[in-house]
Amino acid sequence: MFNALSEKLDKVFRNLKGQGKLSENNIKDALRDIRIALLEADVNFRIVKNFIAEIEKRAIGAEVMKSLQPGQQVVKIVHEQLISLMDNNYVKLDLQPNRLTKIMLVGLQGSGKTTACAKLANHFRKKNNLKPVMIACDIYRPAAILQLETLGKQLDVPVISDLEQKDVGKIAEKALSWVGNQNIQVMIFDTAGRLHIDTEMMDEVKKLKQQIKPDYIFFVVDAMTGQDAVNVAKEFNDLLNFTGVILTKLDGDARGGAALSIKAVTDKPILFAGIGEKISDLEAFHANRMASRILGMGDVLTLIEKAQTAFDEQEAEKLTQKMLKNRFTLSDFLEQLQSIKKMGPLDQILKMIPGIPQMQLKEAEIDPKQIGKVEAIIRSMTTNEREIPSIINGSRRLRIAKGSGTTVTDVNRLLKQFDQMKIMMKQMSSHKAFKNLKL
């Protein structure tokens, strides 16, 4: 996520930090590059104009000019403005175990509402310890009902549906009646989407809103649709006055225009972000953490939260000690790779580690699909080879490749990635946040 934008901003800030003193021209040149980077990231033009104006107001003045580290000060200003652009502090979801909360999901067809419904149910159950139920109100797409039922079985979450019913109001009535006799704290209504906004669809969701009186309405939108997503969000908000946004497929969006524009255009924040295909791949959206990721500052808090979810206390302590001592064998590498994989896409996890340059992240990137190949290669090694990779010469590499059904190139790539991983673990272990880490 935000790969292209992060790389361009990283280049701008490296140039600024390389200069001991900044002139007004230096800053204006940097702001021009930042403006271009944001526009290429598909951020709304008016938002970019206001964003740059605010930075310029603060950057060309005593706050930066008289600073001992002017380049760092500009980065700090940009970071604060990014947080302001995406901030959601004024929206707090109040879900209580002693009362029923009703949530309605709306959006266009293909935005990921049905999957988001299941992800939300899973999130509220695990994070808030609440019992959810999902209601299938998409009567126009039978596959949506079947999909929700399948997801409900996977999660062991009840689903209220009716393939024969063509009246959304009656399905909602059935759900509200059923919940009255159950120990349920959260109702999540999955509504119908369309390929475009039309009067019939909007009338239906408005009537459903009036009937169920939801506590919250979440607009679900695909991040990869860029400015189209922002325009659709504005139209939905004008008609429904939704609470906030669930931005899906954020992991596949290298630009980030929707994430940076949507709050400023609708005045409604992003509350959740879909960061993968798994049911567990849903994160509460934190503007400050996302701003840090965009600027390559890492995201230690989210990384720690993911580690707490993926590892039990003993495993976490063991992993922390290995990080601190930087004592990794190839067997450790495989074992930890498999554990870290539970935390989400590996490239996203590595980006949460502060201080690692973008180019180094690229060199160390590991495709999750290649884990099976990595496992086969390591299992084809002797114990000594796993403990001391430096002894793996040409003939050993050829033997390992044949034994694992791979090529010598694959073996060489793994050994290079292992070296890169050790370098990053060493950098991570020197970070004070990890020295004091208690999971």
C-alpha positions as CSV (number, residue, x, y, z in Angstrom):
1,M,0.0,0.0,0.0
2,F,1.2,3.5,-0.9
3,N,4.3,2.1,-2.4
4,A,4.7,4.6,-5.2
5,L,3.8,7.6,-3.0
6,S,6.2,6.4,-0.3
7,E,9.1,6.0,-2.7
8,K,8.7,9.5,-4.2
9,L,8.3,11.2,-0.8
10,D,11.3,9.3,0.5
11,K,13.4,10.7,-2.4
12,V,12.2,14.3,-1.7
13,F,13.0,14.0,2.1
14,R,16.4,12.5,1.5
15,N,17.3,15.5,-0.7
16,L,16.1,17.9,2.0
17,K,17.9,16.1,4.9
18,G,21.1,16.2,2.9
19,Q,21.3,20.0,3.1
20,G,22.4,21.6,6.3
21,K,20.5,24.8,5.7
22,L,17.3,25.3,3.7
23,S,16.4,28.3,1.6
24,E,12.9,29.3,0.5
25,N,13.7,28.0,-3.0
26,N,14.8,24.6,-1.6
27,I,11.5,24.3,0.2
28,K,9.4,25.4,-2.8
29,D,11.2,22.9,-5.0
30,A,10.5,20.1,-2.4
31,L,6.8,21.2,-2.2
32,R,6.5,21.1,-5.9
33,D,7.8,17.5,-5.9
34,I,5.4,16.6,-3.1
35,R,2.5,18.1,-5.0
36,I,3.4,16.1,-8.1
37,A,3.7,12.9,-6.0
38,L,0.3,13.4,-4.4
39,L,-1.4,14.2,-7.8
40,E,0.2,11.1,-9.3
41,A,-1.1,9.1,-6.3
42,D,-4.6,10.2,-7.5
43,V,-5.3,12.5,-4.6
44,N,-8.0,15.1,-5.2
45,F,-6.6,18.3,-6.8
46,R,-8.3,20.7,-4.4
47,I,-7.1,18.6,-1.4
48,V,-3.5,18.7,-2.8
49,K,-3.7,22.5,-3.2
50,N,-4.9,23.0,0.4
51,F,-2.4,20.5,1.7
52,I,0.6,22.1,0.1
53,A,-0.6,25.6,1.1
54,E,-0.7,24.6,4.8
55,I,2.8,23.0,4.6
56,E,4.2,26.1,2.8
57,K,2.7,28.4,5.5
58,R,4.5,26.5,8.2
59,A,7.7,25.5,6.3
60,I,8.7,28.9,5.0
61,G,9.2,30.7,8.3
62,A,11.0,30.5,11.6
63,E,9.7,27.0,12.4
64,V,12.0,25.5,9.8
65,M,14.5,28.2,8.8
66,K,15.9,28.6,12.3
67,S,15.7,24.9,13.1
68,L,18.9,22.9,13.8
69,Q,17.6,20.2,11.5
70,P,15.4,21.9,8.9
71,G,15.0,18.8,6.7
72,Q,13.7,16.8,9.7
73,Q,11.4,19.7,10.6
74,V,9.8,19.7,7.1
75,V,9.2,15.9,7.4
76,K,7.6,16.5,10.8
77,I,5.2,19.2,9.3
78,V,4.2,16.9,6.4
79,H,3.6,14.1,8.9
80,E,1.3,16.3,11.0
81,Q,-0.6,17.5,7.9
82,L,-1.1,13.9,6.7
83,I,-2.5,13.0,10.1
84,S,-4.9,16.0,10.0
85,L,-6.0,15.0,6.5
86,M,-7.0,11.5,7.6
87,D,-7.8,12.1,11.3
88,N,-10.8,10.2,12.7
89,N,-10.5,11.1,16.4
90,Y,-14.0,12.5,16.6
91,V,-15.7,9.2,15.7
92,K,-15.7,6.6,18.4
93,L,-17.7,3.3,18.0
94,D,-19.5,2.5,21.2
95,L,-20.3,-1.2,21.2
96,Q,-21.5,-2.6,24.6
97,P,-22.1,-6.2,25.6
98,N,-25.3,-5.2,27.4
99,R,-27.1,-3.7,24.5
100,L,-27.7,-4.4,20.8
101,T,-25.8,-2.4,18.1
102,K,-27.1,-2.3,14.5
103,I,-24.7,-1.7,11.6
104,M,-25.6,-1.3,8.0
105,L,-23.1,-1.7,5.1
106,V,-23.7,0.2,1.9
107,G,-21.7,0.7,-1.3
108,L,-21.5,-0.2,-5.0
109,Q,-21.4,-3.7,-6.4
110,G,-17.9,-5.2,-6.3
111,S,-16.7,-3.0,-3.4
112,G,-16.3,-6.0,-1.1
113,K,-19.3,-5.5,1.2
114,T,-20.1,-9.1,1.7
115,T,-16.5,-10.0,2.7
116,A,-16.3,-6.8,4.8
117,C,-19.4,-8.0,6.6
118,A,-17.7,-11.2,7.6
119,K,-14.5,-9.4,8.5
120,L,-16.4,-7.0,10.7
121,A,-18.2,-9.9,12.5
122,N,-14.8,-11.6,13.1
123,H,-13.2,-8.3,14.3
124,F,-16.0,-7.5,16.8
125,R,-16.0,-11.0,18.1
126,K,-12.2,-11.2,18.7
127,K,-11.5,-7.6,19.6
128,N,-14.6,-6.6,21.5
129,N,-15.7,-10.1,22.7
130,L,-19.2,-9.6,21.2
131,K,-21.6,-12.0,19.6
132,P,-22.5,-10.9,16.0
133,V,-25.1,-11.9,13.5
134,M,-25.0,-11.2,9.8
135,I,-28.1,-10.4,7.8
136,A,-28.2,-11.0,4.0
137,C,-30.1,-8.2,2.5
138,D,-28.7,-8.4,-1.0
139,I,-31.8,-9.9,-2.7
140,Y,-30.6,-9.2,-6.3
141,R,-27.4,-11.3,-6.2
142,P,-28.1,-14.8,-5.0
143,A,-24.3,-15.4,-4.9
144,A,-24.0,-12.8,-2.2
145,I,-26.4,-14.7,0.0
146,L,-24.6,-18.0,-0.5
147,Q,-21.3,-16.3,0.0
148,L,-22.4,-14.8,3.3
149,E,-23.8,-18.1,4.5
150,T,-20.5,-19.8,3.6
151,L,-18.5,-17.2,5.5
152,G,-20.9,-17.5,8.4
153,K,-20.2,-21.3,8.6
154,Q,-16.4,-20.7,8.5
155,L,-16.6,-18.2,11.3
156,D,-19.4,-20.0,13.2
157,V,-21.4,-16.8,13.1
158,P,-25.2,-17.0,12.5
159,V,-26.5,-15.7,9.2
160,I,-30.2,-14.7,8.6
161,S,-31.2,-15.1,5.0
162,D,-34.0,-16.0,2.7
163,L,-33.3,-17.0,-0.9
164,E,-37.0,-16.9,-1.8
165,Q,-37.8,-13.5,-0.3
166,K,-37.7,-10.4,-2.6
167,D,-38.6,-7.9,0.0
168,V,-35.6,-6.5,2.0
169,G,-37.9,-5.1,4.6
170,K,-39.3,-8.5,5.5
171,I,-35.8,-10.0,5.8
172,A,-34.9,-7.2,8.1
173,E,-38.1,-7.7,10.1
174,K,-37.3,-11.4,10.4
175,A,-33.8,-10.6,11.6
176,L,-35.0,-8.1,14.3
177,S,-37.6,-10.6,15.5
178,W,-35.1,-13.4,15.7
179,V,-32.5,-11.3,17.6
180,G,-35.0,-10.5,20.3
181,N,-34.7,-14.1,21.6
182,Q,-31.0,-14.5,21.3
183,N,-27.9,-13.3,23.1
184,I,-26.6,-11.1,20.2
185,Q,-24.8,-7.8,20.7
186,V,-24.1,-6.8,17.0
187,M,-26.3,-7.0,13.9
188,I,-24.5,-6.4,10.6
189,F,-26.7,-5.8,7.5
190,D,-25.2,-6.6,4.1
191,T,-27.1,-4.5,1.6
192,A,-27.3,-4.7,-2.2
193,G,-24.9,-2.9,-4.4
194,R,-25.2,-1.7,-8.0
195,L,-22.7,-1.1,-10.8
196,H,-23.6,2.6,-10.5
197,I,-25.7,4.8,-8.3
198,D,-29.4,4.7,-9.2
199,T,-32.6,6.0,-7.7
200,E,-34.0,2.5,-7.0
201,M,-31.0,1.4,-5.0
202,M,-30.8,4.6,-3.0
203,D,-34.5,4.5,-2.2
204,E,-34.2,0.9,-1.0
205,V,-31.3,1.6,1.4
206,K,-33.0,4.7,2.7
207,K,-36.1,2.7,3.5
208,L,-34.0,0.1,5.2
209,K,-32.3,2.8,7.2
210,Q,-35.6,4.1,8.4
211,Q,-36.8,0.6,9.3
212,I,-33.9,-0.8,11.2
213,K,-32.6,2.6,12.6
214,P,-28.9,1.6,12.5
215,D,-26.5,2.9,15.1
216,Y,-23.9,3.1,12.4
217,I,-23.8,3.1,8.6
218,F,-20.4,2.1,7.0
219,F,-19.7,3.0,3.4
220,V,-17.6,0.2,1.9
221,V,-15.4,1.2,-1.0
222,D,-12.6,-0.3,-3.0
223,A,-9.4,1.7,-2.5
224,M,-8.1,0.8,-6.0
225,T,-10.9,2.8,-7.7
226,G,-9.1,6.0,-6.6
227,Q,-11.0,9.3,-7.2
228,D,-14.1,7.4,-8.5
229,A,-14.3,6.0,-5.0
230,V,-14.2,9.5,-3.5
231,N,-16.9,10.8,-5.8
232,V,-19.2,7.8,-5.1
233,A,-18.6,8.3,-1.3
234,K,-19.7,11.9,-1.5
235,E,-23.0,10.9,-3.3
236,F,-23.8,8.2,-0.7
237,N,-23.0,10.5,2.2
238,D,-25.2,13.3,0.8
239,L,-28.1,10.8,0.8
240,L,-27.5,8.6,3.8
241,N,-25.1,10.6,6.1
242,F,-23.0,7.5,6.8
243,T,-20.8,7.2,9.9
244,G,-17.5,6.3,8.3
245,V,-15.7,4.3,5.6
246,I,-14.4,0.8,5.3
247,L,-11.6,1.0,2.7
248,T,-11.1,-2.5,1.1
249,K,-8.2,-3.8,-0.9
250,L,-5.9,-1.1,0.6
251,D,-3.0,-3.6,0.4
252,G,-3.3,-3.6,-3.4
253,D,-3.4,0.2,-3.8
254,A,0.1,1.5,-4.6
255,R,-1.2,5.1,-5.0
256,G,-3.4,5.8,-1.9
257,G,-5.5,8.6,-3.4
258,A,-8.8,7.4,-1.9
259,A,-7.3,7.0,1.6
260,L,-5.9,10.5,1.5
261,S,-9.0,12.2,-0.1
262,I,-12.1,10.6,1.3
263,K,-12.2,12.3,4.7
264,A,-11.6,15.7,3.3
265,V,-14.3,15.4,0.6
266,T,-17.0,13.7,2.7
267,D,-16.0,14.9,6.2
268,K,-16.4,11.3,7.3
269,P,-13.3,9.3,8.3
270,I,-11.9,5.9,7.4
271,L,-12.7,3.6,10.3
272,F,-11.5,0.2,9.0
273,A,-9.1,-0.9,6.2
274,G,-9.0,-4.2,4.5
275,I,-5.4,-5.2,4.1
276,G,-5.6,-8.7,2.6
277,E,-7.9,-11.5,1.5
278,K,-8.2,-13.4,4.8
279,I,-11.1,-12.9,7.1
280,S,-8.7,-11.6,9.8
281,D,-7.2,-9.0,7.4
282,L,-9.1,-6.0,8.7
283,E,-7.5,-3.3,10.7
284,A,-8.9,-0.4,12.6
285,F,-7.7,2.7,10.8
286,H,-5.3,5.0,12.7
287,A,-4.4,8.2,10.9
288,N,-1.1,8.7,12.8
289,R,0.0,5.2,12.1
290,M,-0.9,5.4,8.4
291,A,0.9,8.7,8.0
292,S,4.0,7.1,9.6
293,R,3.9,4.2,7.1
294,I,3.5,6.6,4.1
295,L,6.6,8.5,5.2
296,G,8.6,5.4,5.9
297,M,8.7,5.8,9.7
298,G,7.4,2.4,10.4
299,D,4.4,1.5,12.6
300,V,5.7,-0.2,15.8
301,L,2.3,-0.1,17.6
302,T,0.4,-2.0,14.9
303,L,3.4,-4.5,14.6
304,I,3.2,-5.2,18.3
305,E,-0.6,-5.7,18.1
306,K,-0.2,-8.1,15.3
307,A,2.5,-10.0,17.2
308,Q,0.3,-10.2,20.3
309,T,-2.4,-11.8,18.1
310,A,-0.2,-14.2,16.2
311,F,2.0,-15.5,19.1
312,D,1.3,-16.7,22.6
313,E,3.4,-15.3,25.4
314,Q,6.1,-17.9,25.4
315,E,6.5,-17.9,21.6
316,A,6.6,-14.1,21.6
317,E,9.3,-14.0,24.3
318,K,11.4,-16.5,22.4
319,L,11.0,-14.5,19.2
320,T,12.0,-11.3,21.0
321,Q,15.1,-12.8,22.4
322,K,16.2,-14.1,19.0
323,M,15.6,-10.7,17.5
324,L,17.7,-9.0,20.3
325,K,20.6,-11.4,20.0
326,N,20.4,-11.7,16.2
327,R,21.0,-15.4,16.4
328,F,19.3,-17.0,13.4
329,T,19.9,-20.2,11.7
330,L,18.1,-21.2,8.5
331,S,15.8,-23.4,10.6
332,D,14.9,-20.4,12.7
333,F,14.4,-18.4,9.6
334,L,11.8,-20.9,8.3
335,E,10.1,-21.3,11.6
336,Q,9.8,-17.6,12.2
337,L,8.8,-16.9,8.6
338,Q,5.9,-19.2,9.0
339,S,4.9,-17.6,12.3
340,I,5.2,-14.1,11.0
341,K,3.1,-15.1,8.0
342,K,0.2,-15.3,10.4
343,M,0.6,-11.6,11.0
344,G,-0.3,-10.6,7.4
345,P,1.5,-10.0,4.1
346,L,5.3,-10.1,4.7
347,D,6.0,-6.9,2.7
348,Q,3.5,-5.0,4.9
349,I,5.0,-6.4,8.1
350,L,8.5,-5.3,7.1
351,K,7.3,-1.8,6.3
352,M,6.2,-1.4,9.9
353,I,9.8,-1.7,11.1
354,P,11.2,1.8,11.5
355,G,14.4,2.9,9.8
356,I,14.6,0.4,6.9
357,P,15.1,2.1,3.5
358,Q,12.7,1.5,0.7
359,M,15.3,-0.1,-1.5
360,Q,16.4,-2.5,1.2
361,L,12.8,-3.6,1.6
362,K,12.6,-4.3,-2.1
363,E,15.7,-6.5,-1.9
364,A,14.4,-8.4,1.0
365,E,10.9,-8.9,-0.3
366,I,9.6,-12.5,0.0
367,D,6.6,-13.7,-2.0
368,P,4.3,-15.6,0.3
369,K,3.6,-18.1,-2.6
370,Q,7.3,-19.1,-2.4
371,I,7.1,-20.3,1.2
372,G,6.6,-23.9,0.1
373,K,9.7,-23.7,-2.1
374,V,11.7,-22.1,0.8
375,E,10.6,-25.0,3.0
376,A,11.7,-27.6,0.5
377,I,15.1,-26.0,0.0
378,I,15.8,-25.8,3.8
379,R,14.7,-29.3,4.4
380,S,17.1,-30.5,1.7
381,M,20.0,-29.1,3.7
382,T,22.1,-30.9,6.3
383,T,22.0,-29.8,9.9
384,N,25.4,-28.1,9.5
385,E,24.3,-26.3,6.4
386,R,21.3,-24.9,8.3
387,E,23.4,-23.8,11.2
388,I,26.3,-22.4,9.1
389,P,25.0,-21.2,5.7
390,S,28.5,-19.9,4.8
391,I,29.7,-23.5,4.1
392,I,27.2,-23.9,1.3
393,N,29.4,-23.9,-1.8
394,G,28.6,-24.5,-5.4
395,S,28.4,-28.3,-5.3
396,R,26.2,-28.2,-2.1
397,R,23.9,-25.7,-3.8
398,L,23.5,-28.0,-6.8
399,R,22.7,-31.0,-4.4
400,I,20.2,-28.9,-2.4
401,A,18.5,-27.7,-5.6
402,K,18.1,-31.3,-6.9
403,G,16.9,-32.5,-3.6
404,S,14.2,-29.8,-3.3
405,G,13.1,-29.9,-6.9
406,T,14.2,-26.3,-7.4
407,T,17.1,-24.6,-9.2
408,V,20.5,-23.3,-8.1
409,T,19.1,-19.8,-8.7
410,D,16.3,-20.5,-6.2
411,V,18.8,-21.6,-3.6
412,N,21.0,-18.5,-4.2
413,R,18.0,-16.3,-3.9
414,L,17.0,-17.8,-0.6
415,L,20.5,-17.4,0.9
416,K,20.6,-13.8,-0.2
417,Q,17.1,-13.2,1.3
418,F,18.3,-14.9,4.5
419,D,21.3,-12.5,4.7
420,Q,19.0,-9.5,4.1
421,M,16.6,-10.7,6.8
422,K,19.5,-11.0,9.3
423,I,20.5,-7.4,8.5
424,M,17.0,-6.1,9.1
425,M,16.6,-8.1,12.3
426,K,19.8,-6.6,13.5
427,Q,18.5,-3.1,12.7
428,M,15.2,-3.9,14.4
429,S,16.9,-5.3,17.5
430,S,18.7,-2.0,18.0
431,H,15.5,0.0,18.0
432,K,14.5,1.0,21.5
433,A,10.9,0.0,21.0
434,F,12.0,-3.6,20.5
435,K,14.6,-3.5,23.3
436,N,11.7,-2.8,25.7
437,L,9.2,-5.0,24.0
438,K,7.0,-7.0,26.4
439,L,4.4,-9.1,24.6
